[in-house]
């Protein structure tokens, strides 16, 4: 069974997310949106199926990364999230919350060996 299939996003805390987004747009050319920026790529070199990686600044006082005290969180793309969560439970991995489903995919959060919160994302089919 595949587990992580790619990088889904990079999220980090900052004092002023809007200012940070504008800085990255101006100086590094990121094509930004209200949530940060999206990097599109193709599933395979011979594929026409697009995928994306999200880049997003968060307010420095966000609780979204809790219980981790780190200023960042990485989102990993996965397949078969329900099965993966069951396997991770068997392996003793801390599952922070329940799987949530949205029109843009399924999500759950876990903690790594040092207590960093990780977001697992199964994109919609």
N, C-alpha and C positions, 0 to 999 in steps of 0.2 A: 504494500500500500504506500502510495506517495504521501508525504507529509507536507513540508513546505515546498511550494512550486515556484516561488518568486517573492520579490519585495513588493508589498502592497502600499506602503507609505512610510514617511518619516515625519514625526510630529515633535515639536519642541516648544518649550516655554520661553516667553520673552516679555519685556515690559510693555510693548506697544505693538500688537500683532499687525495692525493696519500699517503703521510706519515701517515695520520690518518687511511686510509684503511689498510696499511701494519701493523700498530700497532694493530688494532683490529684482523687482521688475525693471527699475531704472538702471542699475549697475550690472546686473547679470543677465538681463533680458528674459526673465521668466514671464511667460504668458499667464498672468494671474487671474483669479476669480474670487468671489467672496470667501471661499474656503482655503485659499492658498494657490496652488498650481498643480496641474496634472501633466505628467509626462506620459505620452502615448508611445506604445511600442507594439510589435507583432509577436504573437504566440510562438511562431516558428519562422525561420528564415524564408520558407516558401509559402507562408500563410497570408491570408488577407484578413484574418481575425485579429482585431486590435485589442490590446489590453492597456492598462494604465497603472501608474504609480502616483500616489498622492503626496504632495509636500504641503505641510500646514503648520503655521505658527499659532500657538495658543497663548492666552493671557497667562502671565506668570503665576497668578493665583488660582489657576484651574484646578479642579479636583478630579479631572478626567483621568489623570495618570495615577491617582491613588489606588492602592495603598503604597505604591512606590513613591519615594521622595526624590527621584531623579527628575531632571529637567527635560527628558526626552522619552519617547515611546516609539517603538518600531512595530509596524503592521506587516505581517507576513501573509501572503496568499497561500491558501491550502485547498486541498480537495477533500470531499467527504468529511466535513467538519464534525458531524455527530459521531461518526466512527472514531475519528481522531481523538475527540474529547474522551470517549470511553477508554481508549488505549492510554491516554495521558493519566487518567484517574488511576488505572491499574499500576502505572509506573510511579505513582506518588506525586505527580505534578500538582501544584496548587491551582485550582480552577477558581477564579475570582468571582465569576457571575454565571448566569445562565445564557445559553445561546439565544440571541435575538435575531429576528429576521426582518429585513426591510426589502424594498423593491430593488436595491442595489447590492443585496447579498446578505449573508449570515455572518454574525460576529460573536466572538467570545474572548474573554481576557484571561491570561494565565500569568504566573510569576516564574521567572527563571531562577537559577540556583542562587543568585545574589539579590533576589527580591525586585528585579526590574519588571515592570508590567509590560506584557507583550499582547498585542491585539492580533488575533487570528481571524482572517477574512476569507470566506468562500464566496467568490463572485457568483452572480446569477448565471445559470446555464445559457 
